[in-house]
Amino acid sequence: QVHLVESGGETVQPGESLTLSCVASGYFSTIYTMAWYRQEPGKQRELVARINIHGDSAQYADSVKGRFTISRDNSKHAVYLQMNSLKVEDTAIYLCYAHALRDYWGQGTQVTVSS
């Protein structure tokens, strides 16, 4: 079983930057795709960014492309999300996702962008 723990969620002002971290622990062999999702109350969960096993290919939601960067460090079993030029509409709970032999989710970390 894989246990995912996110960190880094804070309240920031528009235009500021924030970096989220997610570390996987537990019993597992290989973690393939890792990703970040986000969800606002009453809204459908959406994919923000995902990255392949080698960390050399990533996909982003159109709304964050050019502002967010996903990366991973397999030696640390970690995935990161660097968020720049944050907007009010980026406010959401951000959840870490990992696919090994099955899907795993973190508990989520709150990111609030407000003036």
Secondary structure, 3 states (H helix, E strand, C coil): CEEEEEECCCEECCCCCEEEEEEEEECCCCCCCEEEEEECCCCCCEEEEEECCCCCCEEECCCCCCCEEEEEECCCCEEEEEECCCCHHHCEEEEEEEECCCEEECCCEEEEECC
